[in-house]
Amino acid sequence: MKYSANAPCPCSSGKKYKKCCKIYHDGARPKSALLLMRSRYSAFALHKAKYIIHTTHPQHPEYSEQTQQWKESILQFCRSVTFEGLEILDFTEGTERSSVTFRAKLSAGERDLSFCEDSLFLKEGEKWLYHSALQLH
């Protein structure tokens, strides 16, 4: 999926994509779980399945060694949904463990698929990874 680097970042930060999540999609490591959360939302919106795979903790329920099948599953989801925005509701920062509570605004056609989630992130070495989530509603 082509997306202009000068367009607003899909993570709803108010910054241009090139000054926000693009740097992480291009290889920089997010320095906090909050930045990882934002960059993962943008990765879904921009169909960057490899980034989603690369930033998911091996203990996550959807983690798979079958990366090609997993990638196709992610892309199928991304193509079927419109990503309309991200709202950060709460962030608890830790040195090895952090949580982000957010509302993701999504739709599929006329159907509202928006949801709230409390996500757990764990730090492995110098890298934050998405571990698990508690669906709030």
C-alpha positions in Angstrom: 0.0 0.0 0.0 1.4 3.4 -1.0 1.1 6.2 1.6 2.6 9.6 1.4 5.3 10.4 3.9 3.8 13.9 4.1 0.3 12.6 4.9 -0.9 12.7 8.5 0.2 9.6 10.5 -2.5 7.0 10.8 -1.8 6.8 14.6 -3.6 10.1 15.1 -0.6 11.8 16.6 -1.1 14.9 14.6 2.3 14.6 13.0 3.3 13.8 9.4 3.9 10.0 8.8 7.6 10.7 8.0 8.1 12.4 11.4 6.1 9.7 13.3 5.6 6.0 12.7 7.5 5.8 9.4 10.9 5.9 11.2 9.9 2.7 13.1 8.5 1.0 10.0 11.8 1.8 8.4 13.8 0.0 11.2 14.2 2.3 14.2 13.2 0.7 17.6 10.4 2.5 19.5 11.8 3.7 22.8 8.5 3.1 24.6 5.6 0.7 24.5 3.4 3.7 23.7 5.4 4.5 20.6 5.3 0.8 19.7 1.5 0.8 20.1 1.1 3.8 17.8 3.5 2.3 15.2 1.6 -1.0 15.3 -1.7 0.7 14.7 -0.2 2.6 11.7 1.3 -0.7 10.5 -2.1 -2.3 10.4 -3.6 0.8 8.6 -0.8 0.7 6.0 -0.8 -3.1 5.5 2.7 -3.6 7.0 2.3 -7.2 8.1 6.0 -7.8 8.5 6.2 -5.0 11.1 3.3 -6.5 13.0 5.0 -10.0 13.0 8.4 -8.5 14.0 6.9 -6.6 17.0 4.8 -9.4 18.4 6.0 -11.3 21.4 6.5 -15.1 20.9 4.0 -15.8 23.8 1.2 -13.9 22.0 -1.7 -16.3 21.2 -1.6 -15.4 17.5 2.2 -15.7 17.2 3.1 -18.3 14.6 6.3 -19.8 13.2 4.4 -20.0 9.9 5.1 -16.4 9.0 3.8 -16.6 5.5 0.4 -17.8 6.6 0.4 -15.3 9.5 1.3 -12.5 7.1 -1.5 -13.4 4.7 -4.0 -13.5 7.6 -2.9 -10.0 8.8 -3.1 -8.6 5.2 -6.6 -10.1 4.8 -7.7 -8.3 7.9 -6.0 -5.0 6.9 -7.7 -5.1 3.5 -11.2 -5.8 5.0 -11.1 -2.9 7.5 -10.9 0.9 7.3 -8.6 2.3 10.1 -10.2 5.6 11.1 -8.1 6.7 14.1 -6.4 5.8 17.4 -7.1 7.4 20.8 -4.8 6.7 23.7 -6.8 6.5 26.9 -4.1 5.5 29.4 -0.4 4.6 29.5 1.5 2.9 32.3 5.2 3.0 31.6 7.6 0.5 33.2 11.2 -0.6 32.5 10.4 -4.2 31.4 6.6 -4.1 31.3 4.2 -1.4 30.2 0.5 -1.2 29.3 -1.4 1.0 26.9 -5.2 1.4 27.0 -6.6 2.7 23.7 -9.6 3.0 21.5 -9.1 1.9 17.9 -11.7 3.3 15.4 -12.3 0.8 12.7 -15.1 0.0 10.3 -16.0 -2.5 7.6 -18.4 -0.9 5.2 -21.3 0.4 7.3 -20.3 -1.7 10.3 -18.5 -0.1 13.2 -15.7 -2.4 14.4 -14.2 0.0 17.0 -13.0 -1.4 20.2 -11.1 -0.6 23.4 -8.2 -2.6 24.6 -5.7 -2.7 27.4 -2.5 -4.0 25.8 0.5 -5.5 27.6 4.0 -4.9 26.2 7.2 -6.6 27.4 10.7 -5.5 26.8 13.0 -8.2 25.5 16.6 -6.9 25.6 16.3 -3.4 24.0 13.1 -4.2 22.1 9.5 -3.6 23.1 7.1 -6.4 22.0 3.3 -6.6 22.0 2.5 -9.5 24.4 -1.3 -9.7 25.0 -4.5 -7.8 25.3 -7.6 -7.5 27.4 -10.6 -6.5 25.3 -12.5 -3.8 27.3 -15.6 -3.5 25.0 
